[in-house]
Amino acid sequence: HFERGTKQRYAIGPIDQHRVEEALRDFRTAAATLEAALSERDWLVENSVSYADFRMATFLPFNDVARLPLDDYPAVSRWYRQLE
């Protein structure tokens, strides 16, 4: 989000595509872990929404700018739609 969103909004400089690709690799690693957990349950902690869910999803309302590949993770996408 920093490269595609914050830097552009505040005219800090051009998007560093190398850093975007590096961050997307990190995202895919973390998203795969989250996908595995959420494919077995609706929420992160026990059977209802919790602070953990909202804390983990804080960046998702800005995904129109960040363009993270959420569609590659159906359980994560479902979970986020529940939060919305």
N, C-alpha and C positions, 0 to 999 in steps of 0.2 A: 504494500500500500504506500510506503514512503516514496518509492521511485515513481510510481504511476499516479499517485494522488497528491501527497503532501508537497513534494518538490514542484509539481506542476501548479498547484494552487497558489503557492507562495513564490513562484518564479525563482526557485533555488538553483535550478539548472536543468539540463536535459536528462532524460531517462537513461540510466546506465543499464543497458540490456544485459550485460554480464551479471550484474547484481540481481536483476529480475530473474534470470535463469537459475542462479544460485538459490535464491529465495524460493522459487517454485520447486526445486528439488527438495528443500527442507520441508516445504508445505506438503508435498506428496508423501514424504515419510511420516509426518505427523498425522496427516489425514487418513492414511492407511490404518494407523493404530486406532484412531477415533472411529473409523468405519467398522473395524472389527468389533469394537466395544458396542457400538450402537446398532449393529446388525443383530445383536442378541437381546436388546432391551430398548425401551422408549426414551429413557433419560439417563444421565450419567450416574446419578446416585439413587439407588433404590427404585421405587415405582412412581415417583412424582418429580415434577420440575423443582430445581433447587438453584441456589446461588451459583453452584458449579456450572450449570448449563448456561446461565447468562454470562458468567465470566469467560467461559470458553468461546462464546459466540460474539464477543464484543466487536470484533472486526468485520463480521458478516454484513451488517447493514451498509457497509461501504464497498461491497463487492462489485457494484456496478463500475467502480473506478479501478479496483485492484484486479479484477478479472481472474480470480482464482478458479480453477477447474472443478467447481463443486459438482457438476453433472457427472463427473467420473466416480463420485462417491454417493450412491443412492441413499444409504442410511443416514449419512451426514446431511444430505439435502432434506430428507424427510424430517429429521430432528430439527433443523433450522426452520422449516415451515411450521412446525408445531410451536416453536418459540414466537414466530411472527404473530 
